[in-house]
Protein backbone atom coordinates (compact mmCIF):
# COMPACT_ATOMS: atom_id res chain seq x y z
CA UNK A 1 0.00 0.00 0.00
CA UNK A 2 2.88 2.33 0.69
CA UNK A 3 4.16 2.00 -2.89
CA UNK A 4 0.70 2.78 -4.24
CA UNK A 5 0.48 5.81 -1.99
CA UNK A 6 3.87 7.11 -3.15
CA UNK A 7 2.94 6.61 -6.80
CA UNK A 8 -0.32 8.47 -6.31
CA UNK A 9 -2.49 5.45 -7.14
CA UNK A 10 -3.95 4.77 -3.71
CA UNK A 11 -6.35 7.71 -3.72
CA UNK A 12 -7.34 6.94 -7.31
CA UNK A 13 -8.18 3.34 -6.44
CA UNK A 14 -10.01 3.98 -3.19
CA UNK A 15 -11.93 7.22 -3.79
CA UNK A 16 -14.83 5.55 -5.57
CA UNK A 17 -13.84 6.30 -9.16
CA UNK A 18 -15.10 2.91 -10.31
CA UNK A 19 -11.74 1.91 -11.72
CA UNK A 20 -10.95 -0.66 -9.03
CA UNK A 21 -13.49 -3.05 -10.55
CA UNK A 22 -11.77 -2.83 -13.94
CA UNK A 23 -8.39 -3.41 -12.35
CA UNK A 24 -9.74 -6.59 -10.72
CA UNK A 25 -11.04 -7.78 -14.11
CA UNK A 26 -7.67 -7.12 -15.74
CA UNK A 27 -5.91 -9.20 -13.11
CA UNK A 28 -8.46 -12.02 -13.37
CA UNK A 29 -8.37 -12.12 -17.15
CA UNK A 30 -4.59 -12.09 -17.17
CA UNK A 31 -4.53 -15.43 -15.34
CA UNK A 32 -7.64 -16.94 -16.97
CA UNK A 33 -5.83 -17.90 -20.16
CA UNK A 34 -5.75 -16.25 -23.53
CA UNK A 35 -6.25 -19.11 -25.95
CA UNK A 36 -9.45 -19.90 -27.76
CA UNK A 37 -10.45 -23.49 -28.51
CA UNK A 38 -10.17 -24.59 -32.12
CA UNK A 39 -13.29 -24.45 -34.27
CA UNK A 40 -14.73 -27.69 -35.66
CA UNK A 41 -14.87 -26.67 -39.34
CA UNK A 42 -12.61 -23.71 -40.09
CA UNK A 43 -13.50 -23.21 -43.76
CA UNK A 44 -17.29 -23.28 -43.52
CA UNK A 45 -19.07 -19.98 -44.19
CA UNK A 46 -22.36 -18.75 -42.85
CA UNK A 47 -25.53 -20.33 -44.14
CA UNK A 48 -27.93 -18.02 -46.05
CA UNK A 49 -30.33 -17.98 -43.10
CA UNK A 50 -27.64 -16.87 -40.65
CA UNK A 51 -26.35 -14.27 -43.10
CA UNK A 52 -29.91 -12.85 -43.44
CA UNK A 53 -30.30 -12.84 -39.66
CA UNK A 54 -27.02 -10.91 -39.38
CA UNK A 55 -28.25 -8.27 -41.83
CA UNK A 56 -31.56 -7.95 -39.96
CA UNK A 57 -29.77 -7.50 -36.64
CA UNK A 58 -27.45 -4.91 -38.20
CA UNK A 59 -30.45 -3.00 -39.61
CA UNK A 60 -32.16 -2.99 -36.20
CA UNK A 61 -28.92 -1.77 -34.58
CA UNK A 62 -28.58 1.10 -37.06
CA UNK A 63 -32.29 2.01 -36.75
CA UNK A 64 -32.01 2.23 -32.97
CA UNK A 65 -29.16 4.75 -33.06
CA UNK A 66 -30.26 7.14 -35.79
CA UNK A 67 -30.78 10.58 -34.24
CA UNK A 68 -34.32 11.87 -34.24
CA UNK A 69 -34.87 15.19 -36.01
CA UNK A 70 -38.46 15.68 -34.85
CA UNK A 71 -38.77 14.82 -31.20
CA UNK A 72 -42.01 15.00 -29.21
CA UNK A 73 -39.97 16.16 -26.23
CA UNK A 74 -39.28 19.89 -26.18
CA UNK A 75 -36.03 21.03 -24.64
GUVEX-967947 format. One record per residue: residue number from 1; y, x, z of N, C-alpha, C in turn. Coordinates in pm, 1 decimal. Layout:
REM residues N
pt marvex = NUM nnorth = Y neast = X nup = Z canorth = Y caeast = X caup = Z cnorth = Y ceast = X cup = Z
...
//
This chain:
REM residues 75
pt marvex = 1 nnorth = -120.4 neast = 81.3 nup = 0.0 canorth = 0.0 caeast = 0.0 caup = 0.0 cnorth = 126.3 ceast = 85.3 cup = 0.0
pt marvex = 2 nnorth = 116.4 neast = 201.4 nup = 62.3 canorth = 233.0 caeast = 288.2 caup = 69.5 cnorth = 272.2 ceast = 337.9 cup = -70.0
pt marvex = 3 nnorth = 170.6 neast = 368.8 nup = -152.5 canorth = 199.7 caeast = 416.2 caup = -288.5 cnorth = 264.0 ceast = 305.4 cup = -371.3
pt marvex = 4 nnorth = 217.5 neast = 182.5 nup = -352.2 canorth = 277.8 caeast = 69.9 caup = -424.0 cnorth = 422.1 ceast = 47.9 cup = -380.0
pt marvex = 5 nnorth = 445.7 neast = 66.3 nup = -251.5 canorth = 580.6 caeast = 48.5 caup = -199.4 cnorth = 674.8 ceast = 155.4 cup = -254.4
pt marvex = 6 nnorth = 627.0 neast = 278.2 nup = -262.2 canorth = 710.7 caeast = 386.6 caup = -314.5 cnorth = 739.5 ceast = 367.5 cup = -463.8
pt marvex = 7 nnorth = 642.2 neast = 314.2 nup = -536.2 canorth = 661.4 caeast = 294.3 caup = -679.6 cnorth = 743.8 ceast = 170.0 cup = -710.7
pt marvex = 8 nnorth = 769.0 neast = 88.3 nup = -610.1 canorth = 847.3 caeast = -32.3 caup = -631.1 cnorth = 764.8 ceast = -151.5 cup = -677.1
pt marvex = 9 nnorth = 632.4 neast = -141.3 nup = -668.4 canorth = 544.9 caeast = -248.7 caup = -714.5 cnorth = 509.3 ceast = -347.7 cup = -603.9
pt marvex = 10 nnorth = 521.3 neast = -308.6 nup = -479.0 canorth = 477.2 caeast = -394.7 caup = -370.6 cnorth = 557.2 ceast = -524.1 cup = -364.5
pt marvex = 11 nnorth = 688.1 neast = -514.4 nup = -373.6 canorth = 770.5 caeast = -635.2 caup = -372.4 cnorth = 744.8 ceast = -722.5 cup = -492.8
pt marvex = 12 nnorth = 721.2 neast = -659.7 nup = -607.3 canorth = 693.6 caeast = -733.5 caup = -731.0 cnorth = 562.9 ceast = -810.8 cup = -720.5
pt marvex = 13 nnorth = 463.5 neast = -751.5 nup = -655.2 canorth = 333.8 caeast = -817.6 caup = -643.8 cnorth = 332.2 ceast = -928.0 cup = -538.6
pt marvex = 14 nnorth = 409.2 neast = -910.5 nup = -433.2 canorth = 398.3 caeast = -1001.4 caup = -319.3 cnorth = 508.4 ceast = -1106.1 cup = -310.5
pt marvex = 15 nnorth = 609.7 neast = -1100.8 nup = -395.3 canorth = 721.6 caeast = -1193.1 caup = -378.6 cnorth = 699.8 ceast = -1328.9 cup = -444.4
pt marvex = 16 nnorth = 582.1 neast = -1353.2 nup = -498.4 canorth = 555.1 caeast = -1483.0 caup = -556.6 cnorth = 594.4 ceast = -1492.8 cup = -702.0
pt marvex = 17 nnorth = 590.0 neast = -1381.2 nup = -775.6 canorth = 629.8 caeast = -1384.1 caup = -915.7 cnorth = 520.1 ceast = -1440.6 cup = -1004.5
pt marvex = 18 nnorth = 401.0 neast = -1457.3 nup = -951.3 canorth = 291.0 caeast = -1510.1 caup = -1030.6 cnorth = 214.7 ceast = -1403.8 cup = -1106.3
pt marvex = 19 nnorth = 255.3 neast = -1280.1 nup = -1097.1 canorth = 190.8 caeast = -1173.7 caup = -1172.2 cnorth = 66.6 ceast = -1119.3 cup = -1102.9
pt marvex = 20 nnorth = 51.2 neast = -1145.0 nup = -974.6 canorth = -65.7 caeast = -1095.2 caup = -902.7 cnorth = -193.5 ceast = -1157.1 cup = -958.2
pt marvex = 21 nnorth = -188.4 neast = -1282.3 nup = -997.2 canorth = -305.3 caeast = -1349.0 caup = -1054.8 cnorth = -347.2 ceast = -1280.5 cup = -1183.7
pt marvex = 22 nnorth = -250.7 neast = -1244.8 nup = -1268.1 canorth = -283.2 caeast = -1177.4 caup = -1393.6 cnorth = -338.6 ceast = -1037.9 cup = -1369.2
pt marvex = 23 nnorth = -289.2 neast = -971.5 nup = -1268.4 canorth = -341.4 caeast = -839.1 caup = -1234.5 cnorth = -486.7 ceast = -849.1 cup = -1189.8
pt marvex = 24 nnorth = -519.4 neast = -951.8 nup = -1113.5 canorth = -658.9 caeast = -973.6 caup = -1072.2 cnorth = -746.2 ceast = -998.4 cup = -1194.2
pt marvex = 25 nnorth = -700.1 neast = -1077.9 nup = -1289.0 canorth = -777.8 caeast = -1103.9 caup = -1410.7 cnorth = -798.0 ceast = -977.1 cup = -1491.2
pt marvex = 26 nnorth = -697.1 neast = -892.5 nup = -1499.9 canorth = -711.6 caeast = -767.0 caup = -1574.2 cnorth = -819.2 ceast = -680.1 cup = -1511.4
pt marvex = 27 nnorth = -819.2 neast = -672.2 nup = -1380.2 canorth = -920.0 caeast = -591.1 caup = -1311.3 cnorth = -1058.4 ceast = -651.2 cup = -1331.2
pt marvex = 28 nnorth = -1071.5 neast = -782.5 nup = -1318.5 canorth = -1202.2 caeast = -846.3 caup = -1336.6 cnorth = -1254.6 ceast = -830.2 cup = -1478.8
pt marvex = 29 nnorth = -1168.8 neast = -848.7 nup = -1576.7 canorth = -1212.0 caeast = -837.2 caup = -1715.4 cnorth = -1243.4 ceast = -694.2 cup = -1754.3
pt marvex = 30 nnorth = -1181.1 neast = -599.4 nup = -1687.3 canorth = -1209.4 caeast = -458.9 caup = -1716.6 cnorth = -1354.3 ceast = -425.9 cup = -1683.7
pt marvex = 31 nnorth = -1407.4 neast = -483.6 nup = -1577.7 canorth = -1543.1 caeast = -453.2 caup = -1534.5 cnorth = -1645.0 ceast = -556.8 cup = -1580.3
pt marvex = 32 nnorth = -1602.1 neast = -658.9 nup = -1651.4 canorth = -1694.4 caeast = -763.6 caup = -1696.6 cnorth = -1768.7 ceast = -723.5 cup = -1822.9
pt marvex = 33 nnorth = -1723.7 neast = -625.0 nup = -1893.3 canorth = -1789.6 caeast = -582.7 caup = -2016.4 cnorth = -1708.8 ceast = -627.8 cup = -2136.3
pt marvex = 34 nnorth = -1707.9 neast = -544.5 nup = -2238.1 canorth = -1625.0 caeast = -575.4 caup = -2352.9 cnorth = -1702.7 ceast = -596.2 cup = -2481.3
pt marvex = 35 nnorth = -1833.3 neast = -608.0 nup = -2472.4 canorth = -1911.3 caeast = -624.5 caup = -2594.5 cnorth = -1946.1 ceast = -771.3 cup = -2614.6
pt marvex = 36 nnorth = -1955.6 neast = -808.1 nup = -2739.2 canorth = -1990.4 caeast = -944.5 caup = -2775.6 cnorth = -2132.8 ceast = -943.6 cup = -2829.0
pt marvex = 37 nnorth = -2214.0 neast = -1043.6 nup = -2796.8 canorth = -2349.4 caeast = -1045.0 caup = -2850.9 cnorth = -2348.7 ceast = -1060.6 cup = -3002.4
pt marvex = 38 nnorth = -2450.0 neast = -1008.6 nup = -3066.2 canorth = -2458.9 caeast = -1016.7 caup = -3211.5 cnorth = -2480.1 ceast = -1161.3 cup = -3256.0
pt marvex = 39 nnorth = -2427.0 neast = -1195.1 nup = -3373.0 canorth = -2445.0 caeast = -1329.2 caup = -3427.5 cnorth = -2579.6 ceast = -1336.4 cup = -3497.9
pt marvex = 40 nnorth = -2635.7 neast = -1456.5 nup = -3507.9 canorth = -2768.7 caeast = -1473.2 caup = -3565.7 cnorth = -2767.8 ceast = -1444.8 cup = -3715.9
pt marvex = 41 nnorth = -2675.9 neast = -1506.2 nup = -3789.4 canorth = -2666.8 caeast = -1486.6 caup = -3933.5 cnorth = -2524.2 ceast = -1442.6 cup = -3963.6
pt marvex = 42 nnorth = -2506.2 neast = -1316.2 nup = -3994.8 canorth = -2371.5 caeast = -1261.0 caup = -4009.0 cnorth = -2303.6 ceast = -1300.6 cup = -4139.2
pt marvex = 43 nnorth = -2381.8 neast = -1326.2 nup = -4245.9 canorth = -2321.4 caeast = -1350.0 caup = -4376.4 cnorth = -2304.0 ceast = -1498.2 cup = -4410.3
pt marvex = 44 nnorth = -2340.0 neast = -1587.0 nup = -4320.8 canorth = -2327.8 caeast = -1729.4 caup = -4352.4 cnorth = -2183.7 ceast = -1775.4 cup = -4332.1
pt marvex = 45 nnorth = -2133.7 neast = -1853.2 nup = -4428.6 canorth = -1998.0 caeast = -1906.6 caup = -4418.7 cnorth = -1999.6 ceast = -2042.3 cup = -4349.6
pt marvex = 46 nnorth = -1884.2 neast = -2103.5 nup = -4344.8 canorth = -1875.1 caeast = -2235.8 caup = -4285.0 cnorth = -1925.1 ceast = -2340.6 cup = -4383.2
pt marvex = 47 nnorth = -1989.8 neast = -2442.2 nup = -4329.2 canorth = -2032.8 caeast = -2553.1 caup = -4413.6 cnorth = -1909.7 ceast = -2634.7 cup = -4454.1
pt marvex = 48 nnorth = -1918.5 neast = -2713.3 nup = -4562.1 canorth = -1802.3 caeast = -2792.8 caup = -4605.0 cnorth = -1751.3 ceast = -2887.7 cup = -4496.5
pt marvex = 49 nnorth = -1840.8 neast = -2943.2 nup = -4417.3 canorth = -1798.1 caeast = -3032.6 caup = -4309.6 cnorth = -1717.2 ceast = -2961.4 cup = -4202.9
pt marvex = 50 nnorth = -1760.7 neast = -2840.8 nup = -4166.3 canorth = -1686.7 caeast = -2764.4 caup = -4065.5 cnorth = -1554.5 ceast = -2713.2 cup = -4120.7
pt marvex = 51 nnorth = -1552.3 neast = -2679.0 nup = -4246.8 canorth = -1427.3 caeast = -2635.2 caup = -4309.5 cnorth = -1326.5 ceast = -2751.2 cup = -4311.1
pt marvex = 52 nnorth = -1372.5 neast = -2872.7 nup = -4345.8 canorth = -1285.3 caeast = -2990.6 caup = -4343.9 cnorth = -1235.2 ceast = -3018.7 cup = -4202.9
pt marvex = 53 nnorth = -1324.3 neast = -3008.5 nup = -4105.5 canorth = -1284.1 caeast = -3029.7 caup = -3966.3 cnorth = -1177.6 ceast = -2928.3 cup = -3924.7
pt marvex = 54 nnorth = -1191.2 neast = -2804.0 nup = -3968.7 canorth = -1090.6 caeast = -2702.2 caup = -3937.8 cnorth = -955.2 ceast = -2735.9 cup = -3996.4
pt marvex = 55 nnorth = -954.4 neast = -2785.4 nup = -4121.1 canorth = -827.1 caeast = -2824.6 caup = -4183.0 cnorth = -764.9 ceast = -2944.7 cup = -4111.8
pt marvex = 56 nnorth = -846.5 neast = -3039.5 nup = -4068.9 canorth = -794.5 caeast = -3156.3 caup = -3996.4 cnorth = -733.4 ceast = -3112.7 cup = -3864.1
pt marvex = 57 nnorth = -802.0 neast = -3024.6 nup = -3792.4 canorth = -750.0 caeast = -2976.8 caup = -3664.1 cnorth = -620.4 ceast = -2898.9 cup = -3685.2
pt marvex = 58 nnorth = -613.5 neast = -2817.8 nup = -3789.4 canorth = -491.1 caeast = -2744.5 caup = -3820.1 cnorth = -376.4 ceast = -2840.0 cup = -3852.6
pt marvex = 59 nnorth = -403.3 neast = -2946.7 nup = -3927.9 canorth = -299.8 caeast = -3045.1 caup = -3961.4 cnorth = -249.4 ceast = -3115.6 cup = -3835.7
pt marvex = 60 nnorth = -340.0 neast = -3150.7 nup = -3744.8 canorth = -298.6 caeast = -3215.7 caup = -3619.9 cnorth = -214.6 ceast = -3119.5 cup = -3536.7
pt marvex = 61 nnorth = -254.1 neast = -2992.7 nup = -3532.6 canorth = -177.3 caeast = -2892.4 caup = -3458.1 cnorth = -35.4 ceast = -2880.4 cup = -3513.0
pt marvex = 62 nnorth = -22.1 neast = -2870.9 nup = -3644.1 canorth = 109.9 caeast = -2858.3 caup = -3706.1 cnorth = 191.8 ceast = -2985.6 cup = -3682.7
pt marvex = 63 nnorth = 128.7 neast = -3102.0 nup = -3693.7 canorth = 200.6 caeast = -3228.7 caup = -3674.5 cnorth = 250.9 ceast = -3245.5 cup = -3531.2
pt marvex = 64 nnorth = 182.1 neast = -3187.9 nup = -3436.6 canorth = 223.5 caeast = -3200.7 caup = -3296.7 cnorth = 343.8 ceast = -3113.8 cup = -3262.9
pt marvex = 65 nnorth = 369.4 neast = -3008.4 nup = -3340.1 canorth = 475.3 caeast = -2916.0 caup = -3305.9 cnorth = 591.4 ceast = -2915.7 cup = -3403.8
pt marvex = 66 nnorth = 599.1 neast = -3014.0 nup = -3490.1 canorth = 713.7 caeast = -3026.2 caup = -3579.0 cnorth = 829.8 ceast = -3086.4 cup = -3498.7
pt marvex = 67 nnorth = 946.8 neast = -3024.3 nup = -3502.2 canorth = 1058.0 caeast = -3078.4 caup = -3424.1 cnorth = 1103.8 ceast = -3213.8 cup = -3478.2
pt marvex = 68 nnorth = 1142.1 neast = -3298.7 nup = -3387.8 canorth = 1186.9 caeast = -3432.3 caup = -3424.2 cnorth = 1336.9 ceast = -3431.3 cup = -3451.4
pt marvex = 69 nnorth = 1376.0 neast = -3481.8 nup = -3567.5 canorth = 1518.7 caeast = -3487.3 caup = -3601.2 cnorth = 1583.4 ceast = -3609.0 cup = -3536.5
pt marvex = 70 nnorth = 1516.7 neast = -3722.8 nup = -3544.9 canorth = 1568.2 caeast = -3845.9 caup = -3485.0 cnorth = 1489.9 ceast = -3875.6 cup = -3359.8
pt marvex = 71 nnorth = 1549.3 neast = -3855.6 nup = -3247.2 canorth = 1482.3 caeast = -3877.3 caup = -3120.5 cnorth = 1537.5 ceast = -4001.6 cup = -3053.0
pt marvex = 72 nnorth = 1450.8 neast = -4083.6 nup = -2994.1 canorth = 1499.9 caeast = -4201.1 caup = -2921.3 cnorth = 1569.3 ceast = -4164.7 cup = -2791.7
pt marvex = 73 nnorth = 1553.1 neast = -4040.9 nup = -2745.8 canorth = 1615.9 caeast = -3996.8 caup = -2622.6 cnorth = 1748.8 ceast = -3932.5 cup = -2654.3
pt marvex = 74 nnorth = 1854.9 neast = -3983.3 nup = -2596.7 canorth = 1989.2 caeast = -3928.2 caup = -2617.6 cnorth = 2014.5 ceast = -3819.1 cup = -2515.2
pt marvex = 75 nnorth = 2071.7 neast = -3709.9 nup = -2559.8 canorth = 2102.9 caeast = -3602.8 caup = -2463.8 cnorth = 2248.4 ceast = -3605.8 cup = -2423.8
//
